[in-house]
Every structure is written in C-alpha cells, then in structure tokens.
Amino acid sequence: MRNKLIILTFALALSGVALAQGGSEELQDAKISIYPNPAVEFIVVQVDGDFDNAEFELNSMIGNKLQIKPEEVGIGKYKIQVKDLATGYYFLIVKDEAKRFKKAYKFLKR
C-alpha cells in the first residue's frame, strides 16, 4: 500500500498536480475544504477564493479515473456522491484552467 502511494505521489508530481494531505489547503487566495473525511455517502467540496470555473476529477489510489457528477449546493459548494465507491483512499483533483490551478486532495471512503 505504501509503495502505491509513493508511486502515485511521484506520478502526480510529474504531471504538475500538487498533493494536499489535509482537509484544507491555501494557495494564492484560494481555500479548498473537503469534508467529511472519512466519507460514507458523499463529500462536500467548499471552494473559496477567486475561481471562475472549478472542475473536479476523481481518481482511485491506483490512478483509475472515476465518473462523478458534482452537484452545486451553494456558492462555491459542491456535493459529490461516493456511496457506490469501494472502501479505500481516493484523490479528488480540483482544477481551474483559467487560473492555472490544479491540486489533488486525498480522502478516505468507508
């Protein structure tokens, strides 16, 4: 398991994606919060800051891209269903092409 995390972290670093370990991270007037962590049915992504068009990608620990449909539940607040996912760690990539922002956040699905 540790080797997979090292390999994925290295792959993300090579692709220009920063990896955040915590639930919140600040970068250039941007604050991203992902909760609850661990998640059972859904995660909420709070995007505060100067984002024009936030986009989301969900990847499994081994790098498989998964289909998601973020539901906007407020200004800068998105809900993503995870209840059908297998138990394990996942990476949510938050990006805004216009702002040249791309960062991966790890969460646990129980």
N, C-alpha and C positions, 0 to 999 in steps of 0.2 A: 504494500500500500504506500509506504514512504517513497519507494522508487518511482511509482506512478506520479506522485505529487511533485517530485523533483523534475521528472521529465516534462510534465505539463507546465510547471512554472517556467522552465527553460524555454519551452516552445512558445508560451505566451510572451516572454521577454523578447524573443527573437522576432515575434510578429508585431511588437510595439505596444502590447497591451500591458498595462500596469496591474499588478495583483494586490488587492487590498485584503488584509486579514480580518479587520474588524467590521462592525456594523455600520460605521460612519467613516467617511474619509473626505478631507477637504483638498481642493485643487483649484486655483485660480477662480475665486468667487463661487465655487460650486461645492455643494454638500449633498452627498448621496447617502441615504439611510435605507437599509433593508431589514425588515422585521416581520414576523417573529423569526428568530433564529435559535433553535431549530424550528422548522416549519412542519405542519401536518397537512393542512388543506390548501393554504395559499401563502404567498409572501406579498408584502406591501413595499413598494419602492417609492420613497419620497425624494424627489429631485428638486433641490432648492438652488437657486443661482441663475446665471444668465444662459439658460439653454433655450434654443429656438425650437429644436425638434429632437427630443430624446428618443432613441431607438434601443431595443433590447434583444439580446441573443442569449439562449440558454444552452450550456454545454455540460455533458456528463463529465465525470472525473477523467475518463479516458479520452475525452475530446469529441465525442459524438454530439452533433448539433441537434437539438430537440425543438419541435414546433411549439410555440407559445402564442397566446393571444392576450396581450396586456389590455386590461380594462381600465380606462381613466375614471377614477372615482373622486377626483377633485383637481384643483390647480396644482400641477406638478406631482400628483399622487396616482400611482398605478397599482392595480391588484393583478397578480398572476397566479393562476391555479396550479398547484403542484400535487394535488391529492392522488393523481393517477401515476405519479412517478414512483420508481422503486426507491427504497430506503438507501440513502447514501449522500455523498457530497456532490454538489453541483456548482458551476460557475455561471453567474449572471453577468453578461458583458453589457455595460451601459455605454452608449456612444452618441455623439452628436457630431456629424461630419462637418457642419458649418463652423463649429467651434474647435474642430480638430481635437476632440476629447474622446478617449476610449480607455475604459478601465474595467477590470474583472473583479467581481466580488464573490467570495465563497460563502455558501450556506449549506446547512445540513437539512435534509428531508427525512423525517422519521416516519 
